Amino acid sequence: MFGFLKKYTSPFRLNRAGIMGMNRRNISYIGRYNKRSLFPLVDNKLKTKRIAQKAGATVPELIGVLSEQHEVPSIHNMVKDWPGFVIKPAQGSGGKGILVITSNKDGVYKKPSGSEVSKEEVERHITNTLAGLFSLGGKNDVAVVENLIQFDDVFDGFSYEGVPDIRVIVFKGYPVMAMMRLSTAASDGKANLHQGAVGVGIDLATGKALRAVQFNRPIEHHPDTGRLLSELTVPHWQQLLTLAASAWEMTGLGYIGTDMVLDKQKGPMVLELNARPGLAIQIANGCGLLPRLRHIEQMGSTGQLTTPEQRVAYAINNFTGTHTPAH
C-alpha cells in the first residue's frame, strides 16, 4: 500500500503509471489552462479573500493589513483583543512567512509549540514581510493579519499544535484529487509538507484516508500524537468538494489547488487558492493525476457539467480511491 513509488524507478514507468512531473504540469496544464492575467487573483491572499467572499464562501476573519513600515508598531494594538492570530504575507508561497500565534495574553505572544515570541520579533517578522523576504519574486508586500481558525474537534490527535487543511486539485471545475495536510512538531504547527507536515490522501468518494506520507515516506501513525491515520474521515466532505469545485467560477483558472479548513463554529472555509499546486498529492494518494486529467480533457466542452454540485457528483463516481478512469 505505502510502497507506491518504489515500483516506478524510471521516467518511462512514472509516465506509464500516470504520475505527472513538474514540466508536464507547467506546460500542459498550468501554461495551457491558467491565463497569466488571472494569476494575481490567487497570488495575492487579499484578492483571493475578496473574490471568495463575493462568491459567498466563508473565509478567515480579517483583523487588519499592514502595508507601510511606520505602521509596524501598531500591530500590538491591532491584536490586543484577539486571543490568537496569524500574520502572513499577501503574496507569499509555500507556507513561507506565516507566523501563527495561538496565545496572546497581556501582550505575551506564544506560538503553537508554547515558545514565547517577543514584541520585537513580531515587528521584525512584519518588517521582513513588507520587504518581500517571503514573497513571490521578492517583491515588496503587505502583512495580512487574520483571526486564528479553531479547527473542528473531529481532528483531535490527527494534527499537532496547528490547524489541518484540505488541498483539492480542481481541473476545469472538477475535483480530481484530495489530501489533508496535518501539522507536526517538525512543521512548527503549519500544514506545510516541505517543512514536515503529514500528507494524507483522501478518497474523493468518501472523505476517508487512503494512505499517509511524511517527507515523501509512508507512515501509519501521526509522528507526535501516535494517532492511527487510517482512521481519519473528513466531515462535511461533499460541501468541501463543492466549495473547491466552485473555485473555477471564482477565478476562471482551469488548473488550481484549493486549500480549505474546517472551523469549529463556521464550518468549511476557503484558506487559499493556488495557480501552481505542488505534485506531492500524488504520493499521498498512491496514484497519478494524469489519467484523471486526461479523462476530463477527453470529455470536451460538450461533456462539461454546469454546476459545482454536478461536477462533484461526477468526480465522486469516476475518481474513487486510487481508481484510474478509462480514457
N, C-alpha and C positions, 0 to 999 in steps of 0.2 A: 504493500500500500504506500509506504513512505519512500521506497526506493525509486520513485518515479523517473528521475533524470539519469539514474545510473545506466539505464538501458540505452540512452542516447548519447553516444560519445563523439559523434561527428556532426558537422553542419548538415550533411545529407540526411542523416537519421532524424535529427531535430526537425528538419523541414517536413519529412515524411510523417512525423508524429503531430504535425500541425503547430509546432512551437514557433511563435513569432519572435524574431530578433529585432534589435533596435533599428537597423537600416530599413527593414521591411515596414516596421511601424511608422518611421519618419516619412518614407517616400510614398508607400501605398495607402496609408490611412490618414496620418496627420496632414501630410502635404496635399493629399487629394481631397479630403473631406472637410478640412478646417480652414476656412478663409482667414488669412492673416489679419484682415481688418477687424475680425471678431475676437482676436486673442486678448485685447485689453479688457474685455468683459470678464474674463476669468483670471487674468494675470494680476488684476487689482482686486483685493478682497473687499474693498468698499463698494466697488462697482458690482461685484458678484452679490453682495448682500442686498443691494438696491434692486437688482433685477429679480432676485429670488423673492423678495418681499412683494414686488409688483405682480409676480405670478401667483401670489397667495401662499407661498411657502413660509414656514416658520424658520427663523434664524436666531443665533445667539444675540442677546440684547447688547446694543452698542452703548458703552459708557461714555466714550469720548474719543477724539482724534487729536494727536499732537503732530504738528507739521513744521514748527519752527523751533530753533534751538532755545530761544528765550522762553518758550512755553514749557520746557522740560521740568523745571521745579514744581510746576502746577499739578503734576501727576499725583502728588500725595493728597492734595485737597480733593482732586477728582475722584479718588477711590476710597476716601475716608469712611464712607457709609456702605462700602461693599465688602462682605466677608471674604470674598475670593474674586480673582480676576485674571485675565490673560492679556498680555501685551504681545502683539505680533506685527511684523512688517506688512504693509498693504501689498507689497509686490514681492514677498518672499517666496521661496520654493523649497521643496524637500524638507519642510519642517524646520528650516533654519530660522533662528532669531525669535523663536516663540518662548516667552517667559511665562510660566504658569505659577501663580501664587494661590495656594489653597487656604491660607490663613492670613488674615490681616486684622490684627488686634492691637490697638493703641499705637499704631504706626510701626508695628513689628511685622515684617513680612516673612512668610515661610513657604518654601517650595514643597512639592508632593513628598519629597524624601524626609521632610521635617527640618532640613537645614535652613538657617536664617539667611535672609538676603537684606543687606543694609540699604538705606535710602540712597546712598551714593551709588551703590551697584545698580539699583533700578534706574537711576538717572543716567548712568554710564551706558546701560543697555539701550535706553531710548536714544541717546546721542549717537551710538553706533548704528541704530536702526535708521535714523534720519540721514546719516552719512552714506547709507546704501551698503553697509557691510554685509547684510543678509539678503540683498535684493537681486533679482534677475539683472545681469549685466552691470551690477554695481552702481545703479542709478540712485540718485537721491530719493528718499522715500518718506513716508509718514508712518507714525506708530498708531495702530488701532488698538483700543482698549475695550475689551468685551467682558461681559459677565461670565463667570465660571459655570460651566454646564454641570448639572447634578445628574450623573448617569443613573440609569434605571437599576434598581436593586437586583434584577434578574441576572446581572453580570457580576455580582459579588464573587470574588475569588478567581474570576477569569482575567481581571486586569489588576495591575499593581500600581497604586498611587497615581492613577490617571484615568482619563476618560477614553474608553474604547470607541473606535469609529468603524463605519462600514463603507468600504470602497466598492462601487459598482461601475464596471465598464459599460458604457452605453454607446451603441453604434446605430446610426440612423434612427434613433429613438427607441431601439430595442435593448433591454438589459441582456448582456451576453455572458458576464462572469462576475462573481462577487467574492469578497473576502472580508473578514473582520480583522482589525489590527488592534492588538492588546498591548498596553504599555507594560513595561517591566522595570526593574531596578536599573538595568543596563541602559534603558532608553530614557531614564530620568523622568518618568511619568508621561512621556509623549508617545503617541501612536505612530512612531516612525520606524519602518523596518530597517533602514540603514543604520539606525542608532541602537537596534537591538530589540525592538518590539516584536511580538509574535504575530505571524500572519496565519489566519485560519480560513481555509477555503470553505465557502458556504454554498450549499445546494440551492440553486435558484428556485426549485420547485417547493422546497420545504422550509428553508431558512435554517437548516441544521448543518452542523460542522461535518466536513468531509475528511479533512486532514489538517495538519498544522506544521509550520516551519519557523525556526528562528535562525537568523544568519544563513538562510537558504538550506538549513539542515533539518530533517524531520524530528519532531518532538511529539510526545503524547501528553505530557503534563506541563502546566504553567511553571516556568523555572523558579518563580518566587513563592507562589501560593500552593503549588502542588495539585491544583485543581485539574481533573481529567478533562482535556479539551474536547474530546469527542462528545461530551455531554452538553456542549454549547448549542443552544437554539435561540435564534433572534426573534423576539416577539414583534407584532405589527409588521410582519415581513412583506405582505402584499402592499401595504401602504408605503413602506420604504421603497420597494421596487417601482411603484407608480410615481413617487416623488423623483426617483432617479431618472425614470424614462422621460419625465416632463422637462428635464434639463435641455433636451433637444429644442423644445419650443422656447424655453427661456433664452437660449444663447444662439441658436442657429448652427451650432457646431455639430458635425456629423460623428466625430470620434472623441469621446470625452470620458474623463474619470469623475465620478460624483462621490464626494465624501460627506457622509451623514452621521448623525449621532442620535441616540435616544435619550432625551431628557426625562427625568422622573416626573416632572409636572407637565411639560409642554409636548411630550411625545417626539416623533421624528422631526429632526431639524436638518437643514442644509448647512454644512460647515464650510465647504469649499468646493469649487469646480476646477478641473484641471484639463487643459487642452493637450497636455503631453504626459498622460498617465504612464507610470512605470510598468514593467513586464513581470515583476515577481509574483503577481497574482496567478500566473500560470503554474508556478512551483507550488504555491499554496493549494491550488485546486487539483494538481496532478493531471492536468490536460492542457492542450494548446488552444490559443484563441483563434487561430486561422480557420479551422473548419466552421466555426460559428459565424465568423465574419464573412466568409465566402458564401455560406448558406444565405445570409441576408442580402448580400450583393446579388446573388442569382435570382432572388425574388423580383428584382427590378422595381420600377416605380408602380407598375400595375398591382404588385402584391403588397404595397405599402398600406399598413393599417393606420387609421387616422388618429385614434386617441391613445394616450399613455396606457389606459386600462386594457385596451385591445392588444397593444404591443407586449404588455406584461404577460397577459394570458398566453400569447403565442410563445414567448420565451420560456415560460414555465413548462409548456407542453413539449418543447423541442430541445431545451438545453438542460435536461435533468442530470444531476450528479456529474459524472465525468463522461457523459454520453456525447458522442460525436455525431452530429446530424448528417443525414445523407445529402450529398451535393445535388 
